[in-house]
Amino acid sequence: MKIDEQIDDFIHQEKQIQPNSFLATRIMAKLEDSEQVHRKIPALQKLAIAVSLTLIVMMGIGIGSIGKFTDNYASININDTQIENLNLYIFDSYE
Amino acid sequence: MSDEQLIQEILSGNKEAFHTLMLKYQQPVFRTVMGFVHSKEDAEDITQDVFLQVFRSLSTFQGNAKFSTWLYRIALNTSINHVNRNKWRNFFTASGDSLKSIFNRSNEDKNPQQQLEVNEREKMIRQAIEQLPEKQRTAFILSKYEELSQREIAEIMETTEGAVEQLLQRAKLFLRKKLAHLVGK
C-alpha cells in the first residue's frame, strides 16, 4: 500500500470516531456551573474584604495592647540648665 | 437560523441558541481537535474548552470574518496549546496507548500479530503527523480532517492561498520521507 493511502486510511479511521452524544449537554452543564460560580464570586469577594478588614483592625488593637506601659515607673526631673551652659566648653577658658 | 441570528440570540441571553450553535459545530471542532490529539477523551475535553471560550468571548466577535473561521481559530489555538503543554506526557504514554488499542479492538478480523502490525503502523503515522512543523500541521489537519478548501484554510490561518498550497506540499513530502520505510510492509 502506498504511503499516501496509508495516511488517508488512518485519517479516515480517526474521522469515524464520534464524540459522546451527551457532549453538548455536558458543555451546557459546565457553562451553568461556571456562571453560578461567577455570580457567587462578587458576593464572596465583598464578604472576604469585610472580614479581612475587621481582622486587620483587631490585630492592630491586639498588637497595640502588647506594648502597653505600666503605671509604676519613676519619673526623674533633670535640670539641664547647667548642661546647656555652653560657656563650660569654651576652649579658651581652660587654657 | 443563521449563525448571525444565533449569535444575536445568545448575546441577548438565550442559552438554547448556544446549544443549537454547539450542535451545529461540535463535529467539525471535535474532528479538528482529533487531528491534533488523536484521543477521543482529550478531544472531548478540548472541544468543551473551545465552546466555553466561545461562549465567554462571543461578545468580542466582531463579524469581520465568518463565525466558523473564528471558531476554527479558537479550536486550533486551544489544540496547539494543549499539545505543547502535554509534550512530555504524550511521550511517556504513547507506548501504553498502543498496547491498550490492541486489546480494545477485538471486533476486527485480525490475529494479534496482524493487529500489532496495524497498531505499530498507526502509531508511526500518528507520530509523523505530530512531528510536522506547526503551520504545516495546521494546514494538513484542516485539509485532510475537515476537507476545507485552500481558500478557507488561508482565511483561517490568515495567509495566502499560495502559502497554504506550499505548506500542504511540504507536509506531504515530510510525511512521505518520514514514513518511507512503511512501503511494502
Interface residues (C-beta under 8 A of the other chain):
Chain A: M1 K2 I3 D4 Q6 I7 D8 F10 I11 Q13 E14 K15 I17 P19 N20 L23 A24 R26 I27 M28 K30 L31 S34
Chain B: K15 F18 H19 M22 L23 Q26 Q27 F30 R31 M34 G35 H38 K40 A43 E44 T47 Q48 F51 L52 F55 R121 E122 I125 R126 I129 K144 Y145 K172 L175 R176 L179 A180 L182 V183
